[in-house]
Amino acid sequence: MGRNNVTGRNTKKRRNDRLGNRMAIVGITLVVFSLGVVVNFKSTSMKKKDQEYQAREALLQQQYDREVSRSDELKEYQVYVQTKQYIEEVAKQKLGLVKPDEILLKPSDGS
């Protein structure tokens, strides 16, 4: 009888060990599955952020290009403002000055 008692304990111990192993496998599987879900979620959110950043980068590049173009125009205008032609135009338009060899014609009041 002593031997049956020992065999019964070993059988119970094996069952408990198998149950424990199965629970460990189930636990590990759940952890791995959870990690997979989290990684997938983060990956999706990172892709969305990447698209937002690419759109913002394109917008900023357009703004930069416009500013570079405007800067070039201002440089050209700065050179033009220092020319004799510009000075003559301003003198005619704002001050009403004319060159000595020019004739200024005014419309007559034909009433």
C-alpha positions as CSV (number, residue, x, y, z in Angstrom):
1,M,0.0,0.0,0.0
2,G,2.8,2.3,0.6
3,R,3.8,2.0,-2.9
4,N,0.3,3.0,-4.3
5,N,0.3,6.0,-2.1
6,V,3.6,7.2,-3.5
7,T,2.4,6.5,-7.1
8,G,-0.8,8.5,-6.4
9,R,1.3,11.5,-5.2
10,N,3.5,11.3,-8.3
11,T,0.4,11.3,-10.5
12,K,-1.0,14.3,-8.7
13,K,2.3,16.1,-8.9
14,R,2.5,15.4,-12.7
15,R,-1.0,16.7,-13.2
16,N,-0.2,19.9,-11.2
17,D,3.1,20.3,-13.2
18,R,1.3,19.9,-16.5
19,L,-1.4,22.4,-15.4
20,G,1.3,24.8,-14.3
21,N,3.1,24.4,-17.7
22,R,-0.1,25.0,-19.6
23,M,-0.9,28.1,-17.6
24,A,2.7,29.4,-18.1
25,I,2.3,28.8,-21.9
26,V,-1.1,30.5,-22.0
27,G,0.4,33.4,-19.9
28,I,3.4,33.8,-22.2
29,T,1.1,33.6,-25.3
30,L,-1.1,36.4,-23.9
31,V,1.9,38.5,-23.2
32,V,3.3,38.0,-26.7
33,F,-0.1,38.7,-28.2
34,S,-0.4,41.9,-26.2
35,L,3.0,43.1,-27.3
36,G,2.0,42.4,-30.9
37,V,-1.1,44.5,-30.5
38,V,0.8,47.3,-28.9
39,V,3.5,47.3,-31.5
40,N,0.9,47.3,-34.3
41,F,-0.9,50.2,-32.7
42,K,2.3,52.2,-32.3
43,S,3.3,51.4,-35.8
44,T,0.0,52.7,-37.2
45,S,0.3,55.9,-35.1
46,M,3.9,56.4,-36.2
47,K,2.9,56.1,-39.9
48,K,0.2,58.7,-39.4
49,K,2.6,61.1,-37.7
50,D,5.1,60.5,-40.5
51,Q,2.4,61.4,-43.1
52,E,1.6,64.6,-41.1
53,Y,5.3,65.5,-41.0
54,Q,5.7,64.9,-44.7
55,A,2.8,67.2,-45.4
56,R,4.2,69.8,-43.1
57,E,7.6,69.5,-44.7
58,A,6.1,70.0,-48.2
59,L,4.3,73.1,-46.9
60,L,7.4,74.5,-45.3
61,Q,9.4,73.8,-48.5
62,Q,6.8,75.8,-50.5
63,Q,7.0,78.7,-48.1
64,Y,10.8,78.6,-48.3
65,D,10.8,78.6,-52.1
66,R,8.4,81.6,-52.1
67,E,10.6,83.5,-49.7
68,V,13.7,82.7,-51.7
69,S,11.9,84.0,-54.8
70,R,10.8,87.1,-52.9
71,S,14.4,87.7,-51.7
72,D,15.7,87.5,-55.2
73,E,13.0,90.0,-56.4
74,L,13.9,92.4,-53.6
75,K,17.6,92.2,-54.5
76,E,16.8,93.0,-58.1
77,Y,14.5,95.9,-56.9
78,Q,17.3,97.2,-54.7
79,V,19.7,97.3,-57.7
80,Y,16.9,99.0,-59.8
81,V,16.3,101.6,-57.1
82,Q,19.9,102.7,-57.3
83,T,19.7,103.3,-61.1
84,K,19.4,106.6,-62.9
85,Q,16.2,105.4,-64.6
86,Y,14.4,104.9,-61.3
87,I,15.5,108.3,-60.0
88,E,14.1,110.0,-63.1
89,E,10.8,108.1,-62.8
90,V,10.3,109.1,-59.2
91,A,11.2,112.7,-60.0
92,K,8.6,112.8,-62.8
93,Q,5.8,111.0,-60.9
94,K,6.1,112.4,-57.4
95,L,7.8,115.8,-57.9
96,G,6.5,116.7,-61.4
97,L,10.0,117.4,-62.7
98,V,10.9,117.2,-66.4
99,K,14.2,117.3,-68.3
100,P,15.2,120.5,-69.9
101,D,14.7,119.2,-73.4
102,E,11.2,117.7,-72.6
103,I,7.9,119.4,-73.4
104,L,5.1,118.9,-71.0
105,L,1.6,118.9,-72.5
106,K,-1.4,119.6,-70.4
107,P,-4.9,118.8,-71.5
108,S,-6.9,122.0,-72.2
109,D,-10.3,122.8,-70.6
110,G,-12.3,123.0,-73.8
111,S,-15.5,124.5,-72.4
